[in-house]
Amino acid sequence: MAVAWRLTPAPELIDLGDLPGGIESSTAQSVSADGSVIVGPGTTELGQEAWRWTAERGMVALPDHPGGIVSSDANAVSSDTAGCSISRAMAGSRSATATPIWHFFLARGISHDGRIVTGRARTPEGHETGIPLHLPPACDDGRDEDGDGFTDAPDDPGCADAQSDTESPACRDGLDNDGDGAIDFDGGASANGGTPLGDADPECLRATRASERPARPCGIGAELAALLLALRRAARRAAA
């Protein structure tokens, strides 16, 4: 028996659990930059399946491509969980198709924004080669990325438009991301089946906002004031 675990700042080892069915076996292979998303392979009654873990949803199997045996492995996870709370883990499925004639069968790495996956592909002649696979934005990929029952723009309220890279921005992810006791634009109701989890965050003026923190003020007022003070002091020294 081997199970995946997570080391907390305490420090404490936390068992991430196991996929249902099959032998108890899971391996953590990659973690997002903020530690909120972990991916790896596990075993079910169907075979080896890739999984994705978050504190909110636990260990969840990633979908396998139709046809052939069930065999997938998650090797990497995008690091942009600040703007993409549901980070896109890439499973190295042996039946994934990049184009009608090229077969992308093994994923090894993923870019910071989750849009480019690197791995191995098989050419029409049967030769294997390295290849980058460009993925569509999360709000235009035909998948319900955040599991809320809505898919892509304009149906998913978390999608500002079809080019958005997340269906679940910070102001609509059901989490108190800034620790102020308030959650999302609607108190977390839309991410919790319609039931609010708390008070609405006053900084979330719209569901698609990528941060619950106050916006930084624009301008150079403070910098300009410091520069003027320095120039005034220099002028005084020169006059003396």
C-alpha positions as CSV (number, residue, x, y, z in Angstrom):
1,M,0.0,0.0,0.0
2,A,1.3,3.4,-1.0
3,V,-0.6,6.7,-0.7
4,A,0.1,10.3,-1.6
5,W,0.7,12.8,1.1
6,R,1.1,16.6,1.6
7,L,3.4,18.4,4.0
8,T,1.9,21.4,5.7
9,P,3.8,24.3,7.3
10,A,3.0,22.9,10.8
11,P,4.9,20.6,9.8
12,E,2.4,17.7,9.4
13,L,2.0,14.9,6.9
14,I,-1.6,14.9,5.5
15,D,-2.9,11.8,3.7
16,L,-4.5,12.9,0.4
17,G,-6.6,9.8,0.2
18,D,-7.1,7.3,-2.7
19,L,-9.4,6.9,-5.7
20,P,-12.3,4.5,-5.1
21,G,-12.0,0.9,-6.3
22,G,-8.9,-1.1,-7.0
23,I,-5.9,-1.4,-4.7
24,E,-5.0,1.4,-2.3
25,S,-2.3,3.2,-4.3
26,S,-1.7,6.9,-5.2
27,T,1.3,9.0,-5.9
28,A,1.7,12.8,-5.8
29,Q,3.8,13.9,-8.7
30,S,3.3,17.7,-9.0
31,V,2.0,20.6,-7.0
32,S,1.0,24.2,-8.0
33,A,3.0,27.2,-6.9
34,D,0.7,28.0,-4.0
35,G,0.3,24.4,-2.9
36,S,-3.5,24.3,-3.4
37,V,-3.5,21.8,-6.3
38,I,-1.7,18.5,-6.4
39,V,-1.8,15.9,-9.2
40,G,-0.7,12.4,-9.8
41,P,-1.8,8.8,-10.7
42,G,-3.9,6.3,-8.7
43,T,-5.4,2.9,-9.2
44,T,-9.1,2.1,-9.6
45,E,-11.0,-1.0,-10.8
46,L,-10.6,0.3,-14.3
47,G,-6.8,0.7,-14.2
48,Q,-4.4,3.6,-13.6
49,E,-6.1,6.9,-13.6
50,A,-4.8,10.5,-13.2
51,W,-6.2,12.5,-10.3
52,R,-6.3,16.1,-9.1
53,W,-6.5,17.1,-5.4
54,T,-7.7,20.3,-3.7
55,A,-8.7,20.9,-0.1
56,E,-12.2,21.7,-1.2
57,R,-12.9,18.6,-3.3
58,G,-10.3,16.1,-2.3
59,M,-8.9,13.6,-4.8
60,V,-10.9,13.6,-8.0
61,A,-10.1,11.4,-11.1
62,L,-9.4,13.3,-14.3
63,P,-11.4,12.1,-17.3
64,D,-9.8,9.5,-19.6
65,H,-10.1,9.7,-23.4
66,P,-12.7,7.4,-24.9
67,G,-11.6,4.1,-26.5
68,G,-8.9,1.7,-25.6
69,I,-7.7,0.8,-22.1
70,V,-8.0,3.2,-19.2
71,S,-4.4,4.4,-18.5
72,S,-3.5,8.0,-17.6
73,D,-1.0,9.8,-15.5
74,A,-0.9,13.5,-14.3
75,N,2.7,14.8,-14.3
76,A,2.3,18.6,-14.1
77,V,0.0,21.3,-13.0
78,S,-0.1,25.0,-14.0
79,S,1.1,27.4,-11.4
80,D,-1.4,30.2,-12.0
81,T,-3.8,29.4,-9.2
82,A,-4.1,33.0,-8.2
83,G,-5.9,33.8,-11.3
84,C,-7.1,30.2,-11.9
85,S,-8.3,28.7,-8.7
86,I,-9.2,25.5,-10.5
87,S,-5.9,24.8,-12.1
88,R,-5.8,22.6,-15.2
89,A,-3.9,19.4,-14.5
90,M,-2.8,17.6,-17.7
91,A,-3.2,13.9,-17.8
92,G,-0.8,12.0,-20.1
93,S,-3.4,9.8,-21.7
94,R,-2.2,7.3,-24.3
95,S,-5.2,7.9,-26.5
96,A,-5.3,11.8,-26.6
97,T,-5.4,13.2,-30.1
98,A,-3.7,16.5,-31.0
99,T,-4.7,16.5,-34.7
100,P,-6.6,14.1,-36.9
101,I,-3.3,12.3,-37.8
102,W,-0.9,13.1,-34.9
103,H,-1.4,11.3,-31.6
104,F,-0.4,13.1,-28.4
105,F,0.0,10.3,-25.9
106,L,2.3,11.5,-23.1
107,A,2.2,14.9,-21.3
108,R,5.3,15.9,-19.2
109,G,5.0,19.6,-18.6
110,I,2.5,22.5,-18.6
111,S,3.0,26.3,-18.9
112,H,2.3,28.8,-16.1
113,D,-1.1,29.7,-17.6
114,G,-2.1,26.2,-18.4
115,R,-2.3,26.9,-22.2
116,I,0.7,25.0,-23.5
117,V,1.5,21.3,-22.7
118,T,4.7,19.6,-23.7
119,G,5.2,15.9,-24.2
120,R,5.5,13.1,-26.7
121,A,3.5,12.6,-29.9
122,R,3.4,9.9,-32.6
123,T,3.5,11.0,-36.3
124,P,1.4,9.4,-39.1
125,E,4.5,7.3,-39.9
126,G,4.7,5.9,-36.4
127,H,7.7,8.0,-35.3
128,E,7.7,9.5,-31.8
129,T,8.8,13.1,-31.3
130,G,8.5,15.9,-28.7
131,I,5.7,18.4,-29.4
132,P,4.0,21.4,-27.7
133,L,0.2,21.1,-27.6
134,H,-1.7,24.5,-27.5
135,L,-4.9,24.2,-25.5
136,P,-7.9,26.5,-25.9
137,P,-8.8,28.9,-23.0
138,A,-10.8,27.3,-20.1
139,C,-13.9,29.3,-21.1
140,D,-13.8,27.9,-24.7
141,D,-12.7,24.3,-24.4
142,G,-16.1,22.5,-24.1
143,R,-15.6,21.4,-20.5
144,D,-17.1,22.3,-17.2
145,E,-13.7,23.1,-15.6
146,D,-15.1,24.1,-12.1
147,G,-17.9,21.5,-11.8
148,D,-20.7,24.0,-11.3
149,G,-22.9,22.6,-14.1
150,F,-22.1,25.5,-16.6
151,T,-19.7,25.1,-19.5
152,D,-17.7,27.9,-21.1
153,A,-18.8,31.5,-22.1
154,P,-21.4,32.8,-22.1
155,D,-23.1,30.2,-20.0
156,D,-20.7,30.1,-17.1
157,P,-21.0,33.2,-14.9
158,G,-17.3,32.9,-14.0
159,C,-16.3,33.5,-17.7
160,A,-15.8,37.1,-18.6
161,D,-15.5,36.0,-22.3
162,A,-14.4,33.0,-24.4
163,Q,-10.8,34.0,-24.0
164,S,-10.8,33.8,-20.2
165,D,-8.4,31.2,-18.7
166,T,-10.6,30.2,-15.8
167,E,-14.3,29.4,-15.1
168,S,-13.7,30.0,-11.4
169,P,-12.0,33.3,-10.7
170,A,-11.2,34.4,-7.1
171,C,-14.5,36.3,-6.8
172,R,-16.5,33.1,-7.7
173,D,-14.6,30.1,-6.3
174,G,-16.3,29.6,-2.9
175,L,-13.2,30.6,-1.0
176,D,-12.2,33.5,1.3
177,N,-9.0,34.1,-0.7
178,D,-7.9,37.3,1.2
179,G,-8.8,36.1,4.7
180,D,-11.2,39.0,5.5
181,G,-14.1,36.8,6.4
182,A,-16.1,37.6,3.2
183,I,-16.5,35.3,0.2
184,D,-16.9,36.0,-3.5
185,F,-19.3,38.4,-5.1
186,D,-22.4,36.5,-3.7
187,G,-21.1,35.1,-0.4
188,G,-20.1,31.9,-2.2
189,A,-23.7,30.9,-3.1
190,S,-23.0,30.2,-6.8
191,A,-20.1,27.9,-5.9
192,N,-22.1,26.1,-3.3
193,G,-25.3,25.1,-4.9
194,G,-27.1,28.4,-4.2
195,T,-26.4,28.4,-0.5
196,P,-24.2,31.3,0.7
197,L,-21.1,30.4,2.7
198,G,-20.8,33.9,4.3
199,D,-21.1,37.6,3.5
200,A,-20.2,38.8,0.1
201,D,-16.8,40.4,-0.4
202,P,-17.1,44.1,-1.0
203,E,-14.1,44.0,-3.3
204,C,-15.8,41.6,-5.6
205,L,-17.9,44.0,-7.7
206,R,-18.3,41.3,-10.4
207,A,-18.1,37.5,-10.5
208,T,-15.2,37.5,-13.0
209,R,-12.8,39.6,-10.9
210,A,-9.5,37.7,-10.4
211,S,-8.8,38.9,-6.9
212,E,-10.6,39.6,-3.6
213,R,-8.0,42.1,-2.5
214,P,-8.4,45.8,-3.0
215,A,-7.2,47.2,-6.3
216,R,-3.8,49.0,-6.1
217,P,-4.2,52.7,-6.6
218,C,-2.7,54.0,-9.9
219,G,-0.5,57.1,-10.2
220,I,2.9,58.4,-9.1
221,G,1.8,60.8,-6.4
222,A,4.0,59.3,-3.6
223,E,7.0,58.9,-5.9
224,L,6.7,62.4,-7.3
225,A,6.4,63.9,-3.8
226,A,9.6,62.2,-2.7
227,L,11.4,63.4,-5.8
228,L,10.3,67.0,-5.2
229,L,11.5,66.9,-1.6
230,A,14.9,65.6,-2.7
231,L,15.2,68.4,-5.3
232,R,14.2,71.0,-2.7
233,R,16.8,69.8,-0.3
234,A,19.5,69.8,-3.0
235,A,18.5,73.4,-4.0
236,R,18.9,74.5,-0.4
237,R,22.3,73.0,0.0
238,A,23.4,74.7,-3.3
239,A,22.1,78.1,-2.1
240,A,24.0,77.8,1.1
